[in-house]
Amino acid sequence: MKQFMDEDFLLQTKTAKVLYHDYAAKMPIYDYHCHLPPKQIADDARFENLTQIWLYGDHYKWRAMRTNGVDERYCTGDASDWEKFEKWAQTVPHCLRNPLYHWTHLELKRYFGIEKLLNPNSCKEIYDRCNQMLKNPDFTTRGIMRKMNVKVVCTTDDPIDSLEHHKKIRDDGFEIKVLPTWRPDKGMAAEDIAGLNKWMDKLAHAADIDINNFSSYLAAIKKRHDFFHSAGCRISDHGLETAYAEDYTDNEIKIIFDKIRCGKEIALEEQLKFKSAMMVEFALMDHENGWVQQLHLGALRNNNSRMMRTLGPDTGFDSILDIDIAKPLAKFLDRLDTNNKLPKTILYNLNPRDNELMATMIGNFQDGSVPGKLQFGSGWWFLDQKDGMEKQIEALSNLGLLSRFIGMLTDSRSFLSYPRHEYFRRILSNILGNDVESGLIPNNLTLLGKMVEDICFNNAKNYFAIQLQK
């Protein structure tokens, strides 16, 4: 019987162990998509206790705690940090076979050297020990990133953001690249006229451009896009239910924009046309500046209206959306490719039924300009667990080139999430190791070792082409 989470955790064969320990484990981390707060990195913040670094903002844990019968007071409410941690510790034993159980103990082990299982009996000892270690200078936000061998972090930022924290990080000479990512979802949210106009007003102020027609709107967005570029941004990100690719004319969009700016409600068809036009404009800007666009597709957000009113978005009330993706996505990509304006693109699906869809879609628009110009993104959100990662790897292997894959990311708000890269690397090594020992691929460690190193780090480094500090 294997010991839980020993050094060969998730590695079932001799070859898998060699691939992980000799190749994957040593590679740095290229975290090209996350939601870390840049201010905390700029301030080199320190956390007072384990709850602050581990439970604040973590809707994965909140969902599990609610499911376990924990009152909201201990998730997002006014309970003390110790009370919240105690309730989490009571929940952890009930998380068996949920990825939270693996992540929890992997993070305790990698950051704090704790191998005990977290439960009500051990929680006070673990809490006190971790809190003591968090006082160590190595446990600031920057210290944690150094400890985990991180080379690049790309945060997620609104186009109206001043990027002052990124500037401070850069001016401080911090050796790890911390770069903004352009997330313009609010700039196309035509289903919320009041909210969109409020955002446009803020954009006008940030760009110092009066926004009174569609042309001036695009000018303001382009000015901010160039500002982000000057700050080192090379990636955009879009959180979409599906791709938007309605037919429209320039005149139609001008008229729709005028209605929006006047505060008039617009029909659903007009909303979709506006979203479609904005996605094209965003992509054209990305192509012009040589950026990579990321499309996160298929989330059904804020399902619980009562909790949305109480807590707001991103608090753990989202799920997988069942919606048509293939036709509008193909049409959107083709619209750009027809004019040779399709930027490098990463496609993420949240519904596992769409794995093969995405794996075949990327093959439609590879043009030979760079290896893997279109990428099938790693298992995301509800799919960034063992089963989801394995299925994404299998679909990409069968229908594309796994060797050109740019690998894993954290997609996290927590500085303790970097072991998700280790989790992915162990799963990748195990799949390849099983194939070797089943006679499905050659037992050639030179070939396979390079492939593993490339997927873990090198492919992302080459794909995003961001200059790293030596």
Buried (B, 14 or more C-beta within 10 A) or exposed (E): EEEEBEEBBBBBBEBBBBBBBBBBBEBBBBBBBBBBBBBBBBBBBBBEBBBBBBBBBBBBBBBBBBEBEBEBEBBBEEBEBBBBBBBBBBBBBBBEEBBBBBBBBBBBBBBBEBEBBBBEEBBEEBBEBBBEBBEEEEBBBBBBBBEBBBBBBBBBBBBBBEBEBBBBBBEEEBEBBBBBBBBBBBBBBBBEBEEBBEBBEBBBEBBEBEBEEBEBBBBBBBBBBBBBBEBBBBBBBBBBBBBBBBEBEEEBBBBBBEBBBEEEEBEEEBBBBBBBBBBBBBBBBBBBBEBBBBBBBBBBEBEEEEBBEEBEEEBBBBEBBEEEBBEBBBBBBEBBBEEEBBBBBBBBBBBBEBBBBBBBBBEEBBEEEEBBBBBBBBBBBBBBBBEBBBBBBBBBBEBBEBBBBBBBBBBBBBBBBBBBBBBBBBBBBBBBBBBBBEEEBEEEBEEBBBBBBBBBBBBBBBBBEBEEEE
